[in-house]
């Protein structure tokens, strides 16, 4: 039976095997009298049904009873257990699992976690600090600091290297700087832009408020633009971010200066920088930045500043950095389920390799555009891939464009899945193979339709910031 790694971050619990990430399930629960949902489906209902939505059960994992009933759940540990069961069921998972936990977990919380897993199909055979594994084969330096973004806080973990051994030396939490507070703040910023420019208040209606939240990751990621993009509305996006929401067949568009976005994020970055000064007074330790943190534009300019005026070295980690290290060091992590010990230091068995990448080149680069013929079209949520019935060719259309054309057939749709783009279709081929359902898009993928010679290629357009 194969080994799996389960990485605990409530922004997205990730289950991986040796081939890569199998699923990511954010720490949301939707609970009412008739149904219970977890992960992405629960997150997509969090603004529509706020009184039935919960997202602190991992952050405050405990056996303390609720003050009032939450369905049949007695405490946060009950909800966390059901979330684990949901992950195991969706992945059809049974057997050995290495648990990679954040530095924010206390010993008591780790004990509760192990107790929950004993009642699940999963068999814990390793327990390790996630930041330690993300750092083990990175920059060769006396100390490094790992930064990770969770739903309710940021976790700073300082690692100290002595000879070939890397040890977690200290952990500092930055409360109030997590994705929940950041996203709420940004929603107000974007709402003001929509109200001022098109008299549309997306937070006046629960459905449009949910749509606003769902679109935030995509809008934050739009830092690359192609001068040849065929959408004229994005030509000026180097200085302004062009955003849109569709409600009741009406498209609402707004333009937000990037400077306003960065200014709104600055107080959160400053809170993190203050704690960096506590954990690293000299300001010399390189930063290892998790992919969760990388979704926030402008973090490098603030966090890479050194006390001595010399920029810190900043390295961006890929999504699989923790899981891959767990597989690379499995012999040092595995133990008997009844005698697990928490691994907070480990000896490197090889020299540091750039599994992380410096800020000049992101790890695990993701596509930013679709190339059709000689034109590049930026990836956007809801963009439709269509076949022209008369010309027998492929086209990329917005939903309102496709509705206005009777001579096109929709064969695929781009969707945002856990912050990354995927294509949903039953009629397309991907890299020559039949596509069934949803497929995460990777750089170099080629989309085509049976009987057509043209194809759409997934490319990445770099700008001067990369």
C-alpha angles and dihedrals in degrees: 000000000000125000121247133194121218113196116199117218115130089218083071129341104218127207116196140174128192090284095057142268113350098184143345121212120185118219099259128124129191111201128179136142094276108034146015125208133180139193124008096354090053091046090054089058097044096101095036093054105021095162091056096044127093131184107160101075093101094037091053099028107172146122093245108131120246117253088230131019121276102196107289093330118114099191143348092280089062091055091045090052091053089049089054090050090051091052092048092048095048092048094039085232127177130152140028120014132177111214116217107193130187124249088248091072114099123216088256092053091049089052090051090049093052090048091053093049092053087067094048134076088256121095112207110219099163139031119193142159107261095213090052091056093045089054104039100094099028132093117355101233136128090251137007133185123222117207122199132176119219130178095267107019148009119249120213114193120186116207123199121204120210112177107311094338124096118199133185102241104177143349128213123189124210106204119201093027096092129114094267094061093038094050093047089051093048092047089060090049094052092042090057090052092051093047094049097044106035106008091244120136108197091186093058091077125046094223095051091043088057089048089052092053092046092054097050097087091051094047092049091051095053097102096123123073131176117221087216094057108136093219106090092196091071098050093096096044094111086080099023135034114230112213135174141185127195120214127167091350090304118119115215116197131190137174119220121190109237088224089062091051092050091046091053091052095044097085090055092050090048091054089053092046090053091056091045087060089054096049094039111024094176091053094220105114115107116244123235107199121201120226089248090063093045091069089076111085117224099023094122096059091057104033097042093059112112128215088238094050095254113119116248120241107256123197125188118219126214125236092257098047095107097041094045092052090049090056092045091053099033093127091060094047106043120097143150112295092233094050106040118156125197111251111217098153132040140172117243112235095199141024118279113277126193098256080141117056130220116249090267092072125025121225116247093011112216126212118263102182145033115231114210115171106318097332129089119211120196116242109254132172112260096018109149128222109215140184118220109229093208104036096035092223139121124256137179114226140170113240093255090051092051092049091055094053117072093185097067132082120208109229101167145010132209114230135178111242117184091335094310130093124256134173121232116203148126095197105053134086120223116203087342096306128108113265116220119188117323128358127184110236120237133187110278097021114145121211121199142156127235113268095016125106096205123086139186116234125205109230138169122230114203125204132196091277093065 
